[in-house]
Amino acid sequence: MVEISRTERNEFRSTTAPPNRPSFVPFNEHLAVRIYRRNLPHWRQEGRPTSSPSGSVIPCPEGPRPVEYEKEHWLHARGIHVTGGDWQSQLETLPERDQEQFHKHFNRLFHAALDQGHGDCHLKNERCLATVRAKLMEHDGDSYHLGDFVIMPNHVHLLVVPSPGNEVEMVMKGIKGAASRECNQHLARTGQFWQPDSYDHIVRTLDQLFYFRQYIKDNPGKAGIDLPPEALYQAEWMDSWFS
């Protein structure tokens, strides 16, 4: 758990709570959790905010090749061949400890490489940045409640709370689909714009939420990237959770 001081908490504190926003609901280990996998494992518990600090990331399609080479070598050493095979299904046959090591290690490497500017950086384009920001905010307060986000040159970090009856994956599918069509038009290109999967994480405590908000806020500076103001958004309604 991240320890934070009263002074640090005050940075995200406000005296009034905006109407129609959800209360913070921490993770409850005694309630049911839905777990499924695509390229990455996903945990779901209704009403819980989902985070993107190196989680729920929306990366652009071309991954950093040095990370891909290391991933292929790691898998090959365990008898799994990436080329011409369903390596994700084969990965699931490995011991649980090996699977956890794989996801933890390569997600960290992948997001570090993204922050270094590897891969396509389409979100440097002003029109693409404006489009992604607009699509993120379009249904805020309806099918989801949008928390803090930062639009980096080649990926996005965000916090989001799905409304009852909605799932994170459907929320993100709608945002990514709408943004990809317009961004491809801006860039006079076709084909895949986003990677199909996202890395996400249930926010378990307020201390963890504070850490995630700081991560989003500090990400451009730590990556050495100067972003325009519209690339960063801090959701004031979340401040009331720290009152």
C-alpha positions in Angstrom: 0.0 0.0 0.0 1.2 3.5 -0.8 1.5 5.7 2.2 0.5 9.3 1.6 0.5 12.3 3.9 -2.3 14.7 4.7 -0.6 17.5 2.7 -0.3 15.2 -0.3 -4.0 14.3 -0.1 -4.9 18.0 -0.1 -3.7 18.3 -3.7 -6.6 16.3 -5.0 -9.2 17.5 -2.4 -12.2 19.6 -3.0 -15.0 20.8 -0.8 -18.0 19.9 -3.0 -18.8 16.8 -4.9 -20.3 17.2 -8.4 -23.8 15.7 -8.8 -24.5 12.3 -10.3 -21.0 11.0 -9.8 -20.4 7.6 -8.1 -18.9 7.1 -4.7 -15.5 5.4 -4.4 -16.0 1.6 -4.0 -12.9 -0.3 -3.0 -12.1 -3.8 -4.2 -13.9 -6.4 -2.1 -12.1 -9.7 -1.9 -15.3 -11.4 -0.7 -17.4 -10.6 -3.8 -17.3 -12.3 -7.1 -14.6 -11.3 -9.6 -14.8 -12.1 -13.3 -11.5 -12.9 -14.8 -10.8 -13.4 -18.5 -7.9 -13.3 -20.9 -7.1 -12.0 -24.3 -3.4 -11.2 -24.8 -3.5 -10.0 -21.2 -5.5 -11.0 -18.0 -8.4 -8.8 -17.0 -10.2 -8.7 -13.6 -13.7 -7.2 -13.3 -15.7 -6.3 -10.3 -18.8 -4.0 -10.9 -18.6 -0.4 -9.7 -14.8 -0.4 -9.2 -12.7 2.2 -10.9 -10.2 0.9 -13.4 -6.8 2.4 -13.8 -4.2 2.9 -16.5 -0.9 3.7 -15.0 1.0 1.2 -17.0 -2.5 -0.2 -16.9 -5.5 0.2 -19.1 -3.1 1.6 -21.7 -4.3 2.2 -25.2 -1.1 1.8 -27.3 -0.8 2.5 -31.0 -0.3 -0.5 -33.2 3.4 -0.8 -33.7 5.1 -2.2 -30.6 8.8 -1.5 -29.7 10.8 -4.2 -31.5 13.5 -4.7 -28.8 10.8 -5.8 -26.4 9.2 -8.1 -29.0 12.6 -9.8 -29.6 13.1 -10.4 -25.9 9.5 -11.7 -25.6 10.1 -14.1 -28.5 13.3 -15.4 -26.9 11.6 -15.8 -23.5 8.8 -17.8 -25.0 11.1 -19.9 -27.3 13.1 -20.9 -24.2 9.9 -22.4 -22.8 9.0 -24.3 -26.0 6.6 -21.7 -27.3 7.0 -20.3 -30.9 5.5 -17.0 -31.7 5.6 -17.3 -35.5 2.7 -19.2 -37.0 1.2 -20.3 -33.7 -1.3 -19.3 -31.0 1.3 -18.4 -28.4 -1.2 -16.9 -26.0 -3.0 -20.2 -25.6 0.4 -22.0 -25.2 1.4 -19.4 -22.5 -1.6 -20.4 -20.5 -0.3 -23.9 -20.2 2.8 -22.7 -18.3 2.8 -22.7 -14.5 0.8 -19.7 -13.0 4.1 -18.3 -11.6 5.7 -18.2 -15.0 2.6 -16.5 -16.5 2.6 -13.8 -13.8 6.3 -13.2 -14.4 5.8 -12.9 -18.1 3.0 -10.3 -17.8 4.7 -8.3 -15.1 8.1 -8.2 -16.8 7.0 -7.5 -20.4 4.2 -5.0 -19.5 6.8 -3.0 -17.6 9.3 -3.1 -20.5 6.6 -2.4 -23.1 5.3 0.7 -21.4 8.8 2.0 -20.6 9.6 1.7 -24.3 6.4 3.5 -25.2 7.4 6.4 -23.0 10.7 6.5 -24.9 8.8 7.2 -28.1 9.0 3.8 -29.8 6.3 2.7 -32.1 3.9 4.9 -34.1 3.4 8.3 -32.5 0.2 9.3 -34.3 -1.1 11.2 -31.2 1.5 13.9 -31.7 -0.8 15.0 -34.5 -2.9 17.9 -33.2 -6.1 16.7 -34.9 -5.7 13.2 -33.6 -5.0 14.4 -30.1 -8.2 16.6 -30.2 -10.2 13.6 -31.5 -9.0 11.2 -28.8 -9.7 13.8 -26.1 -13.2 14.4 -27.5 -14.0 10.7 -27.7 -12.8 10.0 -24.2 -15.1 12.8 -22.9 -18.1 12.2 -25.2 -20.0 9.8 -23.0 -18.6 10.9 -19.6 -21.4 10.8 -17.0 -23.5 8.4 -19.2 -22.1 4.9 -19.8 -19.0 5.7 -17.7 -17.4 8.3 -15.5 -14.1 9.6 -16.8 -11.3 10.1 -14.4 -7.8 11.6 -15.0 -6.1 10.9 -18.3 -3.0 11.8 -20.3 -2.7 11.4 -24.0 0.9 10.5 -24.7 2.3 10.5 -28.3 1.7 6.8 -28.8 -0.6 5.7 -26.0 -3.1 6.9 -23.4 -3.3 6.4 -19.6 -6.7 6.9 -18.0 -8.9 6.2 -15.0 -12.5 5.2 -15.7 -15.5 4.0 -13.7 -18.1 2.1 -15.9 -21.7 2.9 -15.1 -23.9 0.0 -13.8 -24.5 -2.5 -16.6 -21.4 -1.5 -18.6 -18.0 -3.2 -18.8 -14.6 -1.6 -19.2 -13.9 -3.5 -22.4 -17.1 -2.3 -24.1 -16.4 1.3 -23.0 -12.9 1.2 -24.4 -14.1 -0.6 -27.6 -16.5 2.3 -28.2 -13.9 5.0 -27.6 -11.2 3.3 -29.6 -13.4 2.5 -32.5 -14.8 6.1 -32.8 -11.4 7.6 -32.4 -9.6 5.3 -34.8 -12.0 6.1 -37.7 -11.4 9.8 -37.4 -7.7 9.6 -36.7 -7.2 7.4 -39.7 -9.0 10.1 -41.8 -6.8 12.8 -40.3 -3.7 10.8 -41.2 -4.9 9.7 -44.6 -4.3 6.1 -43.6 -6.2 2.9 -43.2 -6.0 -0.2 -41.1 -5.5 -0.9 -37.4 -4.9 2.2 -35.2 -5.0 0.8 -31.7 -3.7 -2.5 -30.3 -6.7 -4.7 -29.7 -6.0 -5.3 -26.0 -5.4 -3.0 -23.1 -3.6 -3.5 -19.8 -5.9 -2.6 -16.9 -6.0 -2.8 -13.2 -8.8 -2.5 -10.6 -8.2 0.4 -8.2 -8.3 -1.3 -4.8 -7.9 1.5 -2.3 -7.8 5.3 -2.1 -4.1 5.2 -1.5 -3.7 3.3 -4.7 -6.0 5.8 -6.5 -3.8 8.7 -5.3 -0.7 6.9 -6.7 -2.4 6.3 -10.0 -3.4 9.9 -10.3 0.1 11.0 -9.6 1.5 8.6 -12.2 -0.8 10.0 -14.9 0.1 13.6 -13.9 3.8 12.9 -13.8 4.1 10.6 -16.8 5.0 13.2 -19.4 7.7 14.8 -17.2 9.3 11.5 -16.3 9.3 10.5 -20.0 10.9 13.9 -20.9 8.0 14.8 -23.2 6.5 18.3 -23.4 2.8 17.9 -24.0 0.2 20.6 -24.8 -2.3 21.3 -22.0 -5.2 19.6 -23.7 -3.3 16.3 -23.5 -3.7 16.1 -19.7 -7.0 16.0 -17.8 -7.6 15.9 -14.1 -11.2 15.0 -13.0 -12.1 17.4 -10.3 -15.1 15.2 -9.3 -12.6 12.5 -8.0 -11.2 15.0 -5.5 -14.3 14.5 -3.3 -13.3 10.9 -2.7 -10.4 12.2 -0.6 -12.5 14.4 1.7 
